[in-house]
Amino acid sequence: MNPIYEISRLQDKLPIAVVQDLHHRIADWLSSGGSYDDPYMFQQLLYAQGVAERVKCND
């Protein structure tokens, strides 16, 4: 599983502020030498999934 791909699939279900925050977190991680498949990236995916679920419940 590619966490970046999965996050991009969720972006339509997320508030814009969350999408921007995730973009900055991921860009900072990658620019500091991190990899796309590091555990940190999967943590970001879990965060995005959690927010998407909470937003869905509030609709």
CHARMM internal coordinates of N, CA and C (Angstrom, degrees):
IC EDIT
DIST 1 N 1 CA 1.4568
DIST 1 CA 1 C 1.5296
ANGL 1 N 1 CA 1 C 108.15
DIST 1 C 2 N 1.3181
ANGL 1 CA 1 C 2 N 115.14
DIHE 1 N 1 CA 1 C 2 N 137.25
DIST 2 N 2 CA 1.4538
ANGL 1 C 2 N 2 CA 122.12
DIHE 1 CA 1 C 2 N 2 CA 178.02
DIST 2 CA 2 C 1.5322
ANGL 2 N 2 CA 2 C 108.26
DIHE 1 C 2 N 2 CA 2 C -101.73
DIST 2 C 3 N 1.3427
ANGL 2 CA 2 C 3 N 118.45
DIHE 2 N 2 CA 2 C 3 N 110.39
DIST 3 N 3 CA 1.4651
ANGL 2 C 3 N 3 CA 119.87
DIHE 2 CA 2 C 3 N 3 CA -176.21
DIST 3 CA 3 C 1.5271
ANGL 3 N 3 CA 3 C 113.50
DIHE 2 C 3 N 3 CA 3 C -62.29
DIST 3 C 4 N 1.3289
ANGL 3 CA 3 C 4 N 117.66
DIHE 3 N 3 CA 3 C 4 N -33.99
DIST 4 N 4 CA 1.4624
ANGL 3 C 4 N 4 CA 120.36
DIHE 3 CA 3 C 4 N 4 CA 179.14
DIST 4 CA 4 C 1.5326
ANGL 4 N 4 CA 4 C 110.07
DIHE 3 C 4 N 4 CA 4 C -63.82
DIST 4 C 5 N 1.3076
ANGL 4 CA 4 C 5 N 116.47
DIHE 4 N 4 CA 4 C 5 N -44.23
DIST 5 N 5 CA 1.4635
ANGL 4 C 5 N 5 CA 120.97
DIHE 4 CA 4 C 5 N 5 CA 178.67
DIST 5 CA 5 C 1.5278
ANGL 5 N 5 CA 5 C 110.56
DIHE 4 C 5 N 5 CA 5 C -62.12
DIST 5 C 6 N 1.3237
ANGL 5 CA 5 C 6 N 116.22
DIHE 5 N 5 CA 5 C 6 N -44.58
DIST 6 N 6 CA 1.4677
ANGL 5 C 6 N 6 CA 120.33
DIHE 5 CA 5 C 6 N 6 CA -178.78
DIST 6 CA 6 C 1.5299
ANGL 6 N 6 CA 6 C 110.98
DIHE 5 C 6 N 6 CA 6 C -64.68
DIST 6 C 7 N 1.3219
ANGL 6 CA 6 C 7 N 117.36
DIHE 6 N 6 CA 6 C 7 N -40.12
DIST 7 N 7 CA 1.4684
ANGL 6 C 7 N 7 CA 120.68
DIHE 6 CA 6 C 7 N 7 CA 177.39
DIST 7 CA 7 C 1.5263
ANGL 7 N 7 CA 7 C 109.80
DIHE 6 C 7 N 7 CA 7 C -63.67
DIST 7 C 8 N 1.3157
ANGL 7 CA 7 C 8 N 116.90
DIHE 7 N 7 CA 7 C 8 N -42.73
DIST 8 N 8 CA 1.4711
ANGL 7 C 8 N 8 CA 119.72
DIHE 7 CA 7 C 8 N 8 CA -179.78
DIST 8 CA 8 C 1.5273
ANGL 8 N 8 CA 8 C 111.21
DIHE 7 C 8 N 8 CA 8 C -63.03
DIST 8 C 9 N 1.3075
ANGL 8 CA 8 C 9 N 117.55
DIHE 8 N 8 CA 8 C 9 N -32.43
DIST 9 N 9 CA 1.4700
ANGL 8 C 9 N 9 CA 120.65
DIHE 8 CA 8 C 9 N 9 CA 177.27
DIST 9 CA 9 C 1.5258
ANGL 9 N 9 CA 9 C 111.62
DIHE 8 C 9 N 9 CA 9 C -67.99
DIST 9 C 10 N 1.3309
ANGL 9 CA 9 C 10 N 117.05
DIHE 9 N 9 CA 9 C 10 N -26.90
DIST 10 N 10 CA 1.4612
ANGL 9 C 10 N 10 CA 121.71
DIHE 9 CA 9 C 10 N 10 CA -178.13
DIST 10 CA 10 C 1.5245
ANGL 10 N 10 CA 10 C 113.55
DIHE 9 C 10 N 10 CA 10 C -88.45
DIST 10 C 11 N 1.3154
ANGL 10 CA 10 C 11 N 118.40
DIHE 10 N 10 CA 10 C 11 N -12.83
DIST 11 N 11 CA 1.4596
ANGL 10 C 11 N 11 CA 119.97
DIHE 10 CA 10 C 11 N 11 CA -168.46
DIST 11 CA 11 C 1.5268
ANGL 11 N 11 CA 11 C 113.93
DIHE 10 C 11 N 11 CA 11 C -59.76
DIST 11 C 12 N 1.3212
ANGL 11 CA 11 C 12 N 118.79
DIHE 11 N 11 CA 11 C 12 N -28.31
DIST 12 N 12 CA 1.4666
ANGL 11 C 12 N 12 CA 120.29
DIHE 11 CA 11 C 12 N 12 CA 177.53
DIST 12 CA 12 C 1.5236
ANGL 12 N 12 CA 12 C 112.34
DIHE 11 C 12 N 12 CA 12 C -70.57
DIST 12 C 13 N 1.3180
ANGL 12 CA 12 C 13 N 116.77
DIHE 12 N 12 CA 12 C 13 N -16.22
DIST 13 N 13 CA 1.4611
ANGL 12 C 13 N 13 CA 121.58
DIHE 12 CA 12 C 13 N 13 CA -178.70
DIST 13 CA 13 C 1.5251
ANGL 13 N 13 CA 13 C 112.05
DIHE 12 C 13 N 13 CA 13 C -99.73
DIST 13 C 14 N 1.3365
ANGL 13 CA 13 C 14 N 116.79
DIHE 13 N 13 CA 13 C 14 N 2.16
DIST 14 N 14 CA 1.4612
ANGL 13 C 14 N 14 CA 121.76
DIHE 13 CA 13 C 14 N 14 CA -175.15
DIST 14 CA 14 C 1.5227
ANGL 14 N 14 CA 14 C 111.00
DIHE 13 C 14 N 14 CA 14 C -111.57
DIST 14 C 15 N 1.3375
ANGL 14 CA 14 C 15 N 117.08
DIHE 14 N 14 CA 14 C 15 N 147.79
DIST 15 N 15 CA 1.4685
ANGL 14 C 15 N 15 CA 119.52
DIHE 14 CA 14 C 15 N 15 CA 172.24
DIST 15 CA 15 C 1.5299
ANGL 15 N 15 CA 15 C 109.87
DIHE 14 C 15 N 15 CA 15 C -61.53
DIST 15 C 16 N 1.3153
ANGL 15 CA 15 C 16 N 116.63
DIHE 15 N 15 CA 15 C 16 N 148.06
DIST 16 N 16 CA 1.4591
ANGL 15 C 16 N 16 CA 121.27
DIHE 15 CA 15 C 16 N 16 CA -177.01
DIST 16 CA 16 C 1.5326
ANGL 16 N 16 CA 16 C 111.56
DIHE 15 C 16 N 16 CA 16 C -57.82
DIST 16 C 17 N 1.3245
ANGL 16 CA 16 C 17 N 117.48
DIHE 16 N 16 CA 16 C 17 N -35.78
DIST 17 N 17 CA 1.4660
ANGL 16 C 17 N 17 CA 120.28
DIHE 16 CA 16 C 17 N 17 CA 179.75
DIST 17 CA 17 C 1.5292
ANGL 17 N 17 CA 17 C 111.05
DIHE 16 C 17 N 17 CA 17 C -62.52
DIST 17 C 18 N 1.3134
ANGL 17 CA 17 C 18 N 117.08
DIHE 17 N 17 CA 17 C 18 N -36.60
DIST 18 N 18 CA 1.4671
ANGL 17 C 18 N 18 CA 121.36
DIHE 17 CA 17 C 18 N 18 CA 178.90
DIST 18 CA 18 C 1.5243
ANGL 18 N 18 CA 18 C 109.83
DIHE 17 C 18 N 18 CA 18 C -70.43
DIST 18 C 19 N 1.3198
ANGL 18 CA 18 C 19 N 117.19
DIHE 18 N 18 CA 18 C 19 N -41.68
DIST 19 N 19 CA 1.4689
ANGL 18 C 19 N 19 CA 120.81
DIHE 18 CA 18 C 19 N 19 CA 178.31
DIST 19 CA 19 C 1.5235
ANGL 19 N 19 CA 19 C 109.94
DIHE 18 C 19 N 19 CA 19 C -60.97
DIST 19 C 20 N 1.3216
ANGL 19 CA 19 C 20 N 116.86
DIHE 19 N 19 CA 19 C 20 N -44.98
DIST 20 N 20 CA 1.4639
ANGL 19 C 20 N 20 CA 120.57
DIHE 19 CA 19 C 20 N 20 CA 179.34
DIST 20 CA 20 C 1.5213
ANGL 20 N 20 CA 20 C 111.22
DIHE 19 C 20 N 20 CA 20 C -63.87
DIST 20 C 21 N 1.3228
ANGL 20 CA 20 C 21 N 116.97
DIHE 20 N 20 CA 20 C 21 N -42.24
DIST 21 N 21 CA 1.4622
ANGL 20 C 21 N 21 CA 121.40
DIHE 20 CA 20 C 21 N 21 CA 178.59
DIST 21 CA 21 C 1.5280
ANGL 21 N 21 CA 21 C 110.78
DIHE 20 C 21 N 21 CA 21 C -61.41
DIST 21 C 22 N 1.3205
ANGL 21 CA 21 C 22 N 116.52
DIHE 21 N 21 CA 21 C 22 N -46.44
DIST 22 N 22 CA 1.4639
ANGL 21 C 22 N 22 CA 120.36
DIHE 21 CA 21 C 22 N 22 CA 178.43
DIST 22 CA 22 C 1.5253
ANGL 22 N 22 CA 22 C 111.30
DIHE 21 C 22 N 22 CA 22 C -61.48
DIST 22 C 23 N 1.3230
ANGL 22 CA 22 C 23 N 116.20
DIHE 22 N 22 CA 22 C 23 N -41.55
DIST 23 N 23 CA 1.4647
ANGL 22 C 23 N 23 CA 120.09
DIHE 22 CA 22 C 23 N 23 CA 178.94
DIST 23 CA 23 C 1.5305
ANGL 23 N 23 CA 23 C 110.49
DIHE 22 C 23 N 23 CA 23 C -59.10
DIST 23 C 24 N 1.3306
ANGL 23 CA 23 C 24 N 116.48
DIHE 23 N 23 CA 23 C 24 N -45.62
DIST 24 N 24 CA 1.4672
ANGL 23 C 24 N 24 CA 119.90
DIHE 23 CA 23 C 24 N 24 CA 179.72
DIST 24 CA 24 C 1.5261
ANGL 24 N 24 CA 24 C 111.53
DIHE 23 C 24 N 24 CA 24 C -65.98
DIST 24 C 25 N 1.3167
ANGL 24 CA 24 C 25 N 117.15
DIHE 24 N 24 CA 24 C 25 N -43.30
DIST 25 N 25 CA 1.4696
ANGL 24 C 25 N 25 CA 120.06
DIHE 24 CA 24 C 25 N 25 CA 178.97
DIST 25 CA 25 C 1.5256
ANGL 25 N 25 CA 25 C 111.20
DIHE 24 C 25 N 25 CA 25 C -59.70
DIST 25 C 26 N 1.3359
ANGL 25 CA 25 C 26 N 115.82
DIHE 25 N 25 CA 25 C 26 N -46.49
DIST 26 N 26 CA 1.4659
ANGL 25 C 26 N 26 CA 120.51
DIHE 25 CA 25 C 26 N 26 CA -177.87
DIST 26 CA 26 C 1.5262
ANGL 26 N 26 CA 26 C 110.71
DIHE 25 C 26 N 26 CA 26 C -66.78
DIST 26 C 27 N 1.3281
ANGL 26 CA 26 C 27 N 116.81
DIHE 26 N 26 CA 26 C 27 N -43.87
DIST 27 N 27 CA 1.4677
ANGL 26 C 27 N 27 CA 120.17
DIHE 26 CA 26 C 27 N 27 CA 179.33
DIST 27 CA 27 C 1.5239
ANGL 27 N 27 CA 27 C 110.84
DIHE 26 C 27 N 27 CA 27 C -61.79
DIST 27 C 28 N 1.3270
ANGL 27 CA 27 C 28 N 117.24
DIHE 27 N 27 CA 27 C 28 N -43.45
DIST 28 N 28 CA 1.4643
ANGL 27 C 28 N 28 CA 120.76
DIHE 27 CA 27 C 28 N 28 CA 178.67
DIST 28 CA 28 C 1.5226
ANGL 28 N 28 CA 28 C 110.81
DIHE 27 C 28 N 28 CA 28 C -62.66
DIST 28 C 29 N 1.3330
ANGL 28 CA 28 C 29 N 115.98
DIHE 28 N 28 CA 28 C 29 N -42.49
DIST 29 N 29 CA 1.4619
ANGL 28 C 29 N 29 CA 120.32
DIHE 28 CA 28 C 29 N 29 CA -179.54
DIST 29 CA 29 C 1.5307
ANGL 29 N 29 CA 29 C 111.20
DIHE 28 C 29 N 29 CA 29 C -61.88
DIST 29 C 30 N 1.3126
ANGL 29 CA 29 C 30 N 115.43
DIHE 29 N 29 CA 29 C 30 N -47.91
DIST 30 N 30 CA 1.4631
ANGL 29 C 30 N 30 CA 119.66
DIHE 29 CA 29 C 30 N 30 CA -178.30
DIST 30 CA 30 C 1.5307
ANGL 30 N 30 CA 30 C 111.76
DIHE 29 C 30 N 30 CA 30 C -67.35
DIST 30 C 31 N 1.3338
ANGL 30 CA 30 C 31 N 117.04
DIHE 30 N 30 CA 30 C 31 N -37.42
DIST 31 N 31 CA 1.4681
ANGL 30 C 31 N 31 CA 119.54
DIHE 30 CA 30 C 31 N 31 CA -179.56
DIST 31 CA 31 C 1.5232
ANGL 31 N 31 CA 31 C 112.10
DIHE 30 C 31 N 31 CA 31 C -70.90
DIST 31 C 32 N 1.3284
ANGL 31 CA 31 C 32 N 116.89
DIHE 31 N 31 CA 31 C 32 N -20.26
DIST 32 N 32 CA 1.4684
ANGL 31 C 32 N 32 CA 119.99
DIHE 31 CA 31 C 32 N 32 CA 178.40
DIST 32 CA 32 C 1.5262
ANGL 32 N 32 CA 32 C 111.78
DIHE 31 C 32 N 32 CA 32 C -90.45
DIST 32 C 33 N 1.3289
ANGL 32 CA 32 C 33 N 116.89
DIHE 32 N 32 CA 32 C 33 N 6.91
DIST 33 N 33 CA 1.4604
ANGL 32 C 33 N 33 CA 120.57
DIHE 32 CA 32 C 33 N 33 CA 176.83
DIST 33 CA 33 C 1.5107
ANGL 33 N 33 CA 33 C 114.87
DIHE 32 C 33 N 33 CA 33 C 103.32
DIST 33 C 34 N 1.3303
ANGL 33 CA 33 C 34 N 117.02
DIHE 33 N 33 CA 33 C 34 N 2.22
DIST 34 N 34 CA 1.4578
ANGL 33 C 34 N 34 CA 120.26
DIHE 33 CA 33 C 34 N 34 CA 178.40
DIST 34 CA 34 C 1.5152
ANGL 34 N 34 CA 34 C 111.38
DIHE 33 C 34 N 34 CA 34 C -70.84
DIST 34 C 35 N 1.3170
ANGL 34 CA 34 C 35 N 114.87
DIHE 34 N 34 CA 34 C 35 N 166.56
DIST 35 N 35 CA 1.4614
ANGL 34 C 35 N 35 CA 121.36
DIHE 34 CA 34 C 35 N 35 CA -177.78
DIST 35 CA 35 C 1.5290
ANGL 35 N 35 CA 35 C 110.12
DIHE 34 C 35 N 35 CA 35 C -115.91
DIST 35 C 36 N 1.3281
ANGL 35 CA 35 C 36 N 115.28
DIHE 35 N 35 CA 35 C 36 N 159.48
DIST 36 N 36 CA 1.4623
ANGL 35 C 36 N 36 CA 121.29
DIHE 35 CA 35 C 36 N 36 CA 178.66
DIST 36 CA 36 C 1.5221
ANGL 36 N 36 CA 36 C 112.99
DIHE 35 C 36 N 36 CA 36 C -62.23
DIST 36 C 37 N 1.3189
ANGL 36 CA 36 C 37 N 117.50
DIHE 36 N 36 CA 36 C 37 N -26.39
DIST 37 N 37 CA 1.4654
ANGL 36 C 37 N 37 CA 119.39
DIHE 36 CA 36 C 37 N 37 CA -176.06
DIST 37 CA 37 C 1.5242
ANGL 37 N 37 CA 37 C 113.28
DIHE 36 C 37 N 37 CA 37 C -107.94
DIST 37 C 38 N 1.3280
ANGL 37 CA 37 C 38 N 117.23
DIHE 37 N 37 CA 37 C 38 N 20.87
DIST 38 N 38 CA 1.4645
ANGL 37 C 38 N 38 CA 121.01
DIHE 37 CA 37 C 38 N 38 CA 175.50
DIST 38 CA 38 C 1.5273
ANGL 38 N 38 CA 38 C 110.34
DIHE 37 C 38 N 38 CA 38 C -72.78
DIST 38 C 39 N 1.3257
ANGL 38 CA 38 C 39 N 117.10
DIHE 38 N 38 CA 38 C 39 N 154.22
DIST 39 N 39 CA 1.4641
ANGL 38 C 39 N 39 CA 119.84
DIHE 38 CA 38 C 39 N 39 CA 177.51
DIST 39 CA 39 C 1.5316
ANGL 39 N 39 CA 39 C 113.17
DIHE 38 C 39 N 39 CA 39 C -54.82
DIST 39 C 40 N 1.3225
ANGL 39 CA 39 C 40 N 117.07
DIHE 39 N 39 CA 39 C 40 N -32.83
DIST 40 N 40 CA 1.4671
ANGL 39 C 40 N 40 CA 120.35
DIHE 39 CA 39 C 40 N 40 CA 178.91
DIST 40 CA 40 C 1.5264
ANGL 40 N 40 CA 40 C 111.48
DIHE 39 C 40 N 40 CA 40 C -57.65
DIST 40 C 41 N 1.3105
ANGL 40 CA 40 C 41 N 116.53
DIHE 40 N 40 CA 40 C 41 N -38.57
DIST 41 N 41 CA 1.4605
ANGL 40 C 41 N 41 CA 120.21
DIHE 40 CA 40 C 41 N 41 CA -179.63
DIST 41 CA 41 C 1.5304
ANGL 41 N 41 CA 41 C 110.92
DIHE 40 C 41 N 41 CA 41 C -67.25
DIST 41 C 42 N 1.3133
ANGL 41 CA 41 C 42 N 116.20
DIHE 41 N 41 CA 41 C 42 N -35.98
DIST 42 N 42 CA 1.4652
ANGL 41 C 42 N 42 CA 119.64
DIHE 41 CA 41 C 42 N 42 CA 177.21
DIST 42 CA 42 C 1.5283
ANGL 42 N 42 CA 42 C 110.69
DIHE 41 C 42 N 42 CA 42 C -69.99
DIST 42 C 43 N 1.3385
ANGL 42 CA 42 C 43 N 117.32
DIHE 42 N 42 CA 42 C 43 N -31.60
DIST 43 N 43 CA 1.4666
ANGL 42 C 43 N 43 CA 120.33
DIHE 42 CA 42 C 43 N 43 CA 174.13
DIST 43 CA 43 C 1.5272
ANGL 43 N 43 CA 43 C 110.08
DIHE 42 C 43 N 43 CA 43 C -63.37
DIST 43 C 44 N 1.3190
ANGL 43 CA 43 C 44 N 116.60
DIHE 43 N 43 CA 43 C 44 N -40.08
DIST 44 N 44 CA 1.4627
ANGL 43 C 44 N 44 CA 120.21
DIHE 43 CA 43 C 44 N 44 CA 178.66
DIST 44 CA 44 C 1.5283
ANGL 44 N 44 CA 44 C 110.73
DIHE 43 C 44 N 44 CA 44 C -65.55
DIST 44 C 45 N 1.3133
ANGL 44 CA 44 C 45 N 116.61
DIHE 44 N 44 CA 44 C 45 N -37.05
DIST 45 N 45 CA 1.4634
ANGL 44 C 45 N 45 CA 120.39
DIHE 44 CA 44 C 45 N 45 CA 176.29
DIST 45 CA 45 C 1.5223
ANGL 45 N 45 CA 45 C 110.52
DIHE 44 C 45 N 45 CA 45 C -64.05
DIST 45 C 46 N 1.3088
ANGL 45 CA 45 C 46 N 117.53
DIHE 45 N 45 CA 45 C 46 N -44.43
DIST 46 N 46 CA 1.4661
ANGL 45 C 46 N 46 CA 120.55
DIHE 45 CA 45 C 46 N 46 CA 178.07
DIST 46 CA 46 C 1.5257
ANGL 46 N 46 CA 46 C 110.96
DIHE 45 C 46 N 46 CA 46 C -60.85
DIST 46 C 47 N 1.3293
ANGL 46 CA 46 C 47 N 116.44
DIHE 46 N 46 CA 46 C 47 N -40.53
DIST 47 N 47 CA 1.4624
ANGL 46 C 47 N 47 CA 121.02
DIHE 46 CA 46 C 47 N 47 CA 176.79
DIST 47 CA 47 C 1.5335
ANGL 47 N 47 CA 47 C 109.90
DIHE 46 C 47 N 47 CA 47 C -60.53
DIST 47 C 48 N 1.3258
ANGL 47 CA 47 C 48 N 117.23
DIHE 47 N 47 CA 47 C 48 N -48.38
DIST 48 N 48 CA 1.4672
ANGL 47 C 48 N 48 CA 121.59
DIHE 47 CA 47 C 48 N 48 CA -179.64
DIST 48 CA 48 C 1.5272
ANGL 48 N 48 CA 48 C 110.95
DIHE 47 C 48 N 48 CA 48 C -61.13
DIST 48 C 49 N 1.3167
ANGL 48 CA 48 C 49 N 116.94
DIHE 48 N 48 CA 48 C 49 N -42.52
DIST 49 N 49 CA 1.4672
ANGL 48 C 49 N 49 CA 120.55
DIHE 48 CA 48 C 49 N 49 CA 178.92
DIST 49 CA 49 C 1.5245
ANGL 49 N 49 CA 49 C 110.80
DIHE 48 C 49 N 49 CA 49 C -63.46
DIST 49 C 50 N 1.3280
ANGL 49 CA 49 C 50 N 116.88
DIHE 49 N 49 CA 49 C 50 N -40.58
DIST 50 N 50 CA 1.4604
ANGL 49 C 50 N 50 CA 120.83
DIHE 49 CA 49 C 50 N 50 CA 178.99
DIST 50 CA 50 C 1.5155
ANGL 50 N 50 CA 50 C 112.24
DIHE 49 C 50 N 50 CA 50 C -64.17
DIST 50 C 51 N 1.3215
ANGL 50 CA 50 C 51 N 116.62
DIHE 50 N 50 CA 50 C 51 N -44.27
DIST 51 N 51 CA 1.4647
ANGL 50 C 51 N 51 CA 120.23
DIHE 50 CA 50 C 51 N 51 CA 178.26
DIST 51 CA 51 C 1.5259
ANGL 51 N 51 CA 51 C 110.10
DIHE 50 C 51 N 51 CA 51 C -64.16
DIST 51 C 52 N 1.3138
ANGL 51 CA 51 C 52 N 117.56
DIHE 51 N 51 CA 51 C 52 N -44.16
DIST 52 N 52 CA 1.4658
ANGL 51 C 52 N 52 CA 120.76
DIHE 51 CA 51 C 52 N 52 CA 179.69
DIST 52 CA 52 C 1.5265
ANGL 52 N 52 CA 52 C 110.71
DIHE 51 C 52 N 52 CA 52 C -59.66
DIST 52 C 53 N 1.3023
ANGL 52 CA 52 C 53 N 116.55
DIHE 52 N 52 CA 52 C 53 N -39.98
DIST 53 N 53 CA 1.4675
ANGL 52 C 53 N 53 CA 120.38
DIHE 52 CA 52 C 53 N 53 CA 179.31
DIST 53 CA 53 C 1.5315
ANGL 53 N 53 CA 53 C 110.97
DIHE 52 C 53 N 53 CA 53 C -66.49
DIST 53 C 54 N 1.3361
ANGL 53 CA 53 C 54 N 117.14
DIHE 53 N 53 CA 53 C 54 N -42.45
DIST 54 N 54 CA 1.4671
ANGL 53 C 54 N 54 CA 120.29
DIHE 53 CA 53 C 54 N 54 CA 179.15
DIST 54 CA 54 C 1.5264
ANGL 54 N 54 CA 54 C 111.37
DIHE 53 C 54 N 54 CA 54 C -66.47
DIST 54 C 55 N 1.3161
ANGL 54 CA 54 C 55 N 117.11
DIHE 54 N 54 CA 54 C 55 N -39.14
DIST 55 N 55 CA 1.4644
ANGL 54 C 55 N 55 CA 120.43
DIHE 54 CA 54 C 55 N 55 CA 178.11
DIST 55 CA 55 C 1.5269
ANGL 55 N 55 CA 55 C 109.69
DIHE 54 C 55 N 55 CA 55 C -63.81
DIST 55 C 56 N 1.3165
ANGL 55 CA 55 C 56 N 116.75
DIHE 55 N 55 CA 55 C 56 N -41.84
DIST 56 N 56 CA 1.4688
ANGL 55 C 56 N 56 CA 121.51
DIHE 55 CA 55 C 56 N 56 CA 179.48
DIST 56 CA 56 C 1.5254
ANGL 56 N 56 CA 56 C 110.70
DIHE 55 C 56 N 56 CA 56 C -61.85
DIST 56 C 57 N 1.3175
ANGL 56 CA 56 C 57 N 117.07
DIHE 56 N 56 CA 56 C 57 N -39.91
DIST 57 N 57 CA 1.4649
ANGL 56 C 57 N 57 CA 121.11
DIHE 56 CA 56 C 57 N 57 CA -179.03
DIST 57 CA 57 C 1.5243
ANGL 57 N 57 CA 57 C 111.93
DIHE 56 C 57 N 57 CA 57 C -68.94
DIST 57 C 58 N 1.3240
ANGL 57 CA 57 C 58 N 117.05
DIHE 57 N 57 CA 57 C 58 N -26.08
DIST 58 N 58 CA 1.4645
ANGL 57 C 58 N 58 CA 121.07
DIHE 57 CA 57 C 58 N 58 CA -178.51
DIST 58 CA 58 C 1.5238
ANGL 58 N 58 CA 58 C 113.17
DIHE 57 C 58 N 58 CA 58 C -88.36
DIST 58 C 59 N 1.3091
ANGL 58 CA 58 C 59 N 117.71
DIHE 58 N 58 CA 58 C 59 N -4.65
DIST 59 N 59 CA 1.4765
ANGL 58 C 59 N 59 CA 120.33
DIHE 58 CA 58 C 59 N 59 CA 179.30
DIST 59 CA 59 C 1.5015
ANGL 59 N 59 CA 59 C 111.53
DIHE 58 C 59 N 59 CA 59 C -75.76
END
COOR INIT
IC SEED 1 N 1 CA 1 C
IC BUILD
